[in-house]
Amino acid sequence: MKAKKLIEVAMPIKEISTESVRDKYIHEGHISTLHIWWARRPLALSRAVVFASLVDDPLDPNCPAVFRQAVNTLLSGPSYRPYKDIPYTAAYDPVEDNARNRLLCFIGQFSNVVQAQMLRGENVSSKDLLSPSSLIKWENKNNESIIRLAQKLIWISHNSNTSNSLDEICDNFDRSIREIQQIEEKLYSIPDRHRGGPDVDSLTKSLNIAIKSFLDSMPSVFDPFAGGGAIPLEAARLGCRSFGNDINPVAHIIEKASAEFPQKFGKPIILSQDAFDELYSEGGIQLLESHNVRFDNTHYHIPNRLAFDVDFYCRQLLKVTERQIGNYYQPNAKGEKPVVYYWARTVECGNPSCRARIPMLKQFYLSNKKGKQIYLKPVIKGNEINFSLGYGKCDINGWNNRGNITCPCCGNVTDIEEVKRQSNNGGLKDRLLALVFDRGRGKEYEIATGNPYYSRKASEEDIPMDNMQRNSGGGDTFSWGITKWHQLFSDRQMDVLLAFNANINKIIPFQGEYADVLRTYLGIFFDRVCSYSSSFGRWIPQNEQLTSLFGRQAIAMNSDYPEINIFSKSTSGAYNQLDWIIRYLYSESSSPFYAFFNNASSGEKSQFGENEITCVVTDPPYYNAIAYADISDYFYLWLKRSIGDIYPLNFSTPQTPKAQECTALKHHHNNSEEEAKKHFEKKLTEIFDAIRYQTSDIVSIMFAHQSTEAWTTLCNSILDARMNITGSWAIDSERDTRMIANAGAALESSVTVACRPSKRQGYGDFKEVKKAISEKVEHEVESLYSLGFRGADLMTACFGQAVSEFGKYKVVEKADGSEVTVPELLDLARNLAFNSLLKGVQGDDFTRFYIGWLQMNGMGETDFDDATKFTRVGMQVDVSEIFAKNILIREGKKQHLATAKEHLGDNRVIGTRPEDSLIDQVHRCMLAYDKGDRTELLQLLHRIGAEDIASPFWRLLATLQEILPDDSSDLKLVRGLLGNSDNLRQESRDIEQHKPEQMTLDFGAE
Ligand SMILES: C[S@@+](CC[C@H](N)C(=O)[O-])C[C@H]1O[C@@H](n2cnc3c(N)ncnc32)[C@H](O)[C@@H]1O
């Protein structure tokens, strides 16, 4: 029998979560800065899951001795010694020093300093969180010794079933790596290697053979939903033969530019003077310094040929384009050109006697930084609206309230329906309001004057007239009449982009594979610029920057926008965009191992032979969360024009392929949710079925959707593809790092499930299965709760546990002979999770509801439906009563848990009587404490019999103290009461004997 993989038994989830959260805030050289792709997985998570899916659990009895020995030898130093005491739990929990725990510490371990600080409950800077020797730490992605060690451990685990000793296996690894390095060294030291020649050819061939031979001894990893390429990038970094597949041609281009080209072409090159002059002339000389090029009197030593060339040719592209159309941005009288033009859409006032043209502004700030507040100050004359610049705090209310526009001239409100009607008739005219200059002293603002209007130069036939698809994910432009891609650009933006795009295939003066690679980056460069050059981006006064139109995963209507002067060297201009690309190339070029990408719908069994792939690590679409194909058309239509000829098969269709996309988007399925769901499940099953056939070991699937429907579909697809879940891990990749030491708020997480082909045991008795699931879920809830998981994250994390038990059987039957379905199973898991949380909570059902809800959802907003689900769990309370009692406060489709004040409101009786619900009494006392009315408080305590510290009253307060969020106003009151409990209890006991004096309460240091 084979040993289990590490991912099936243990994962350092707190450490992975911590570094994954950090991943969102890292920009310099990060994969996300090359080109946007939606829902990229954090690199730390991807690296951890790939590694843990490939190495054996060293404590598994079937683990080959050689691997266990390897862990004990290679990770024997103090760097990977397990924690003396787990730093993020309150209890003292030492960790055994064994091979499994060392392997977990190798993946990620909190640094020494953090361990000490966490134990004291202090916050720490995010870059110091993990130890310097953690594999998943951002800074280690190019750390040769750590990455090499990870590769070696994978190599040993993969080759441990031979009769070779550990030394022999390690020697083979070292030799193989050395060979690659030696050939690279020779090849990259040949002067003018770009010109080819017998030496270059033969060394290139040897290098390819050496890489192939290394990969032959490493496992292969496949991601059938490769998207922006994070998982294949990490699998390649770990020295695996890495494959990625995505249906989307835009994703395919991004993947190649992220995890294939930099590793293949981002290598040093030595150029003779004449070769350099021939290639670059003056333009190249200007780049020497920024690329750290060394000139040794005869030769230029360029550290990264690809980065240098991309920089050089993108600049050429900009220069050529600026020469042609730079005059589209006109200078002012001093010869200065703005870096940004700030526009607002205007609507005509619905009042017939006014008809003012109102800029649809939600607020007026141009800059709202500390110490620098500048705003547009309205100057109203009759029905004319003009502006001057105002300085300091702006107290004027915006004129745009959720699309309803208040006229500053007559006060009339033009409602959103009328505004949309005008928009659909082309009646929302753009008006230039302000100009932004960068004169080296920070941004400076001027009110736009004169005639700033611009008339389009491009001819109709050049303009991309393609239709947009309706967005999902909250974007709606259709009801505003914006249904074609070209409508997302103003006339000047369109002219500039057309000229820029048309030059892409004229810039590279040579041909061949490398020229195509460079042209691909010109396309990527264009996309970066283009995503900041639509009239759907936003100006952020807080940092005086603009965002791209993909601030979220959909395209939403906006009412004002910044137009960038793309040739400016300032804020989000093209030079700035180029910098990000170059930084990425530098940060990902050092490895010789690249990934292999394919662009097709996954699920094609013949793509790989039976068991050809060692392991699958993947991240399928989250049901209906993101309409990848629909929104990526924004880039597709430009890429098709500029580089479509290099990738004729990928860009053969007019728009991105939609029919085979594995998503549950009802607008692709006759607006039927049911059809969309069926399509998603069918596709997913097909793809899982293929990968079960192709994969010899583990299939690790990340999934971030929390709805039961999405999980039902995922679980059904896993089970239908005859796999079962053997491990399940919740990773929080959203939480703010400041809260690491102080878990408490609602999180957003993804769950990674490890699956294997299942051997089903026939019929299972639901009673037995339920018992087994209950034990697993209870354990899971306890451990995840202590790690800071809450709400839907906590529940979904239990789904994997439930399915793994359920999936052992062909069919699980209830007593009446009917089959248990996956939705029923997930409901059961959720109920068990609720009940586990409520275990030990005393009191009436309303009190238990309050505590259960607080634990699950905190004080934040949740969807209305959640309340109904919750009350079905082990409690006899009715949702209507919950709302009638003001325990939950409903606002539209949302609700939140009531604070003490919200709960009792103006009522003066509830909570004063012994028969009242405990939560009523506690809230009543909190309010009395808040008022500082000690007499009332003591009388209350006396009346409700709260003199004993062990009484349910004080226990409830202690529970609240533990679970109320740090920023909750109630927490202060709870702490105050608990801090005064001895005196209060004593005095309330004496209340009959002597009347207490009115005193001020001590609120403590809080
Ligand atoms: C959640 S994303 C993957 C994100 C990726 N892990 C990353 O880090 O960027 C899911 C991907 O699945 C792709 N996809 C959807 N349907 C597909 C299909 N039938 N075959 C292959 N890929 C598909 C989408 O285009 C999208 O890129």
Ligand as a Chemical Component Dictionary entry (heavy atoms), coordinates in Angstrom:
data_LIG
# 
_chem_comp.id                   LIG 
_chem_comp.type                 NON-POLYMER 
_chem_comp.pdbx_formal_charge   0 
_chem_comp.three_letter_code    LIG 
# 
loop_
_chem_comp_atom.comp_id 
_chem_comp_atom.atom_id 
_chem_comp_atom.alt_atom_id 
_chem_comp_atom.type_symbol 
_chem_comp_atom.charge 
_chem_comp_atom.model_Cartn_x 
_chem_comp_atom.model_Cartn_y 
_chem_comp_atom.model_Cartn_z 
_chem_comp_atom.pdbx_ordinal 
LIG C1  C1  C 0  -10.640 30.047 -10.576 1  
LIG S1  S1  S 1  -9.934  30.295 -12.138 2  
LIG C2  C2  C 0  -8.338  29.699 -11.959 3  
LIG C3  C3  C 0  -7.458  30.730 -11.369 4  
LIG C4  C4  C 0  -6.035  30.257 -11.249 5  
LIG N1  N1  N 0  -5.876  29.234 -10.261 6  
LIG C5  C5  C 0  -5.111  31.426 -10.921 7  
LIG O1  O1  O 0  -4.463  31.379 -9.896  8  
LIG O2  O2  O -1 -5.097  32.358 -11.707 9  
LIG C6  C6  C 0  -10.726 29.117 -13.121 10 
LIG C7  C7  C 0  -10.275 29.061 -14.554 11 
LIG O3  O3  O 0  -10.945 27.985 -15.201 12 
LIG C8  C8  C 0  -11.032 28.300 -16.577 13 
LIG N2  N2  N 0  -12.030 27.406 -17.206 14 
LIG C9  C9  C 0  -13.363 27.496 -17.164 15 
LIG N3  N3  N 0  -13.902 26.488 -17.859 16 
LIG C10 C10 C 0  -12.899 25.743 -18.345 17 
LIG C11 C11 C 0  -12.842 24.574 -19.142 18 
LIG N4  N4  N 0  -13.947 23.986 -19.601 19 
LIG N5  N5  N 0  -11.632 24.076 -19.436 20 
LIG C12 C12 C 0  -10.499 24.690 -19.013 21 
LIG N6  N6  N 0  -10.507 25.810 -18.272 22 
LIG C13 C13 C 0  -11.693 26.318 -17.935 23 
LIG C14 C14 C 0  -11.403 29.764 -16.567 24 
LIG O4  O4  O 0  -11.091 30.356 -17.810 25 
LIG C15 C15 C 0  -10.557 30.289 -15.398 26 
LIG O5  O5  O 0  -9.356  30.798 -15.855 27 
# 
loop_
_chem_comp_bond.comp_id 
_chem_comp_bond.atom_id_1 
_chem_comp_bond.atom_id_2 
_chem_comp_bond.value_order 
_chem_comp_bond.pdbx_ordinal 
LIG C1  S1  SING 1  
LIG S1  C2  SING 2  
LIG S1  C6  SING 3  
LIG C2  C3  SING 4  
LIG C3  C4  SING 5  
LIG C4  N1  SING 6  
LIG C4  C5  SING 7  
LIG C5  O1  DOUB 8  
LIG C5  O2  SING 9  
LIG C6  C7  SING 10 
LIG C7  O3  SING 11 
LIG C7  C15 SING 12 
LIG O3  C8  SING 13 
LIG C8  N2  SING 14 
LIG C8  C14 SING 15 
LIG N2  C9  SING 16 
LIG N2  C13 SING 17 
LIG C9  N3  DOUB 18 
LIG N3  C10 SING 19 
LIG C10 C11 SING 20 
LIG C10 C13 DOUB 21 
LIG C11 N4  SING 22 
LIG C11 N5  DOUB 23 
LIG N5  C12 SING 24 
LIG C12 N6  DOUB 25 
LIG N6  C13 SING 26 
LIG C14 O4  SING 27 
LIG C14 C15 SING 28 
LIG C15 O5  SING 29 
# 
